[in-house]
């Protein structure tokens, strides 16, 4: 379990991580990396599915693809935040410049360019979790 310092200096245990990407292979590989780090991944192939999981389970962190079949990942997180479901998240995309721009405007704490590298994922985990 990773520890993250909260806004007021309190410690939060990080455990549940939401993965939203329509690429099943990428999603499963990322889930495997998270499991090896002692985290619990929740997988979704569409934004609506991810939003349902976030409403049902308390998420501590998220990885969202920018381009999803039903909406972009930043919009999905923005909609969750309007429902007071708030957790830090990273945007993933092969369209790096566009996704970085919209992801940072939507409150993403980081960006991962596809194809993902395990070393990049570990940096995000150790930096933000």
Secondary structure as a PSIPRED ss2 file (coil, helix, strand):
# PSIPRED VFORMAT (PSIPRED V4.0)

   1 X C   1.000  0.000  0.000
   2 X E   0.000  0.000  1.000
   3 X E   0.000  0.000  1.000
   4 X E   0.000  0.000  1.000
   5 X E   0.000  0.000  1.000
   6 X C   1.000  0.000  0.000
   7 X C   1.000  0.000  0.000
   8 X C   1.000  0.000  0.000
   9 X C   1.000  0.000  0.000
  10 X C   1.000  0.000  0.000
  11 X E   0.000  0.000  1.000
  12 X E   0.000  0.000  1.000
  13 X E   0.000  0.000  1.000
  14 X E   0.000  0.000  1.000
  15 X C   1.000  0.000  0.000
  16 X E   0.000  0.000  1.000
  17 X E   0.000  0.000  1.000
  18 X E   0.000  0.000  1.000
  19 X E   0.000  0.000  1.000
  20 X E   0.000  0.000  1.000
  21 X C   1.000  0.000  0.000
  22 X C   1.000  0.000  0.000
  23 X C   1.000  0.000  0.000
  24 X H   0.000  1.000  0.000
  25 X H   0.000  1.000  0.000
  26 X H   0.000  1.000  0.000
  27 X H   0.000  1.000  0.000
  28 X H   0.000  1.000  0.000
  29 X H   0.000  1.000  0.000
  30 X H   0.000  1.000  0.000
  31 X H   0.000  1.000  0.000
  32 X H   0.000  1.000  0.000
  33 X H   0.000  1.000  0.000
  34 X H   0.000  1.000  0.000
  35 X H   0.000  1.000  0.000
  36 X H   0.000  1.000  0.000
  37 X C   1.000  0.000  0.000
  38 X C   1.000  0.000  0.000
  39 X C   1.000  0.000  0.000
  40 X E   0.000  0.000  1.000
  41 X E   0.000  0.000  1.000
  42 X E   0.000  0.000  1.000
  43 X E   0.000  0.000  1.000
  44 X E   0.000  0.000  1.000
  45 X C   1.000  0.000  0.000
  46 X C   1.000  0.000  0.000
  47 X H   0.000  1.000  0.000
  48 X H   0.000  1.000  0.000
  49 X H   0.000  1.000  0.000
  50 X H   0.000  1.000  0.000
  51 X H   0.000  1.000  0.000
  52 X H   0.000  1.000  0.000
  53 X H   0.000  1.000  0.000
  54 X H   0.000  1.000  0.000
  55 X H   0.000  1.000  0.000
  56 X H   0.000  1.000  0.000
  57 X C   1.000  0.000  0.000
  58 X C   1.000  0.000  0.000
  59 X C   1.000  0.000  0.000
  60 X C   1.000  0.000  0.000
  61 X E   0.000  0.000  1.000
  62 X E   0.000  0.000  1.000
  63 X E   0.000  0.000  1.000
  64 X E   0.000  0.000  1.000
  65 X E   0.000  0.000  1.000
  66 X C   1.000  0.000  0.000
  67 X E   0.000  0.000  1.000
  68 X C   1.000  0.000  0.000
  69 X C   1.000  0.000  0.000
  70 X C   1.000  0.000  0.000
  71 X C   1.000  0.000  0.000
  72 X E   0.000  0.000  1.000
  73 X H   0.000  1.000  0.000
  74 X H   0.000  1.000  0.000
  75 X H   0.000  1.000  0.000
  76 X H   0.000  1.000  0.000
  77 X H   0.000  1.000  0.000
  78 X H   0.000  1.000  0.000
  79 X H   0.000  1.000  0.000
  80 X H   0.000  1.000  0.000
  81 X H   0.000  1.000  0.000
  82 X H   0.000  1.000  0.000
  83 X C   1.000  0.000  0.000
  84 X C   1.000  0.000  0.000
  85 X C   1.000  0.000  0.000
  86 X C   1.000  0.000  0.000
  87 X C   1.000  0.000  0.000
  88 X E   0.000  0.000  1.000
  89 X E   0.000  0.000  1.000
  90 X E   0.000  0.000  1.000
  91 X E   0.000  0.000  1.000
  92 X E   0.000  0.000  1.000
  93 X E   0.000  0.000  1.000
  94 X C   1.000  0.000  0.000
  95 X C   1.000  0.000  0.000
  96 X H   0.000  1.000  0.000
  97 X H   0.000  1.000  0.000
  98 X H   0.000  1.000  0.000
  99 X H   0.000  1.000  0.000
 100 X H   0.000  1.000  0.000
 101 X H   0.000  1.000  0.000
 102 X H   0.000  1.000  0.000
 103 X H   0.000  1.000  0.000
 104 X H   0.000  1.000  0.000
 105 X H   0.000  1.000  0.000
 106 X C   1.000  0.000  0.000
 107 X C   1.000  0.000  0.000
 108 X C   1.000  0.000  0.000
 109 X C   1.000  0.000  0.000
 110 X E   0.000  0.000  1.000
 111 X E   0.000  0.000  1.000
 112 X E   0.000  0.000  1.000
 113 X E   0.000  0.000  1.000
 114 X C   1.000  0.000  0.000
 115 X C   1.000  0.000  0.000
 116 X C   1.000  0.000  0.000
 117 X C   1.000  0.000  0.000
 118 X H   0.000  1.000  0.000
 119 X H   0.000  1.000  0.000
 120 X H   0.000  1.000  0.000
 121 X H   0.000  1.000  0.000
 122 X H   0.000  1.000  0.000
 123 X H   0.000  1.000  0.000
 124 X H   0.000  1.000  0.000
 125 X H   0.000  1.000  0.000
 126 X H   0.000  1.000  0.000
 127 X H   0.000  1.000  0.000
 128 X H   0.000  1.000  0.000
 129 X C   1.000  0.000  0.000
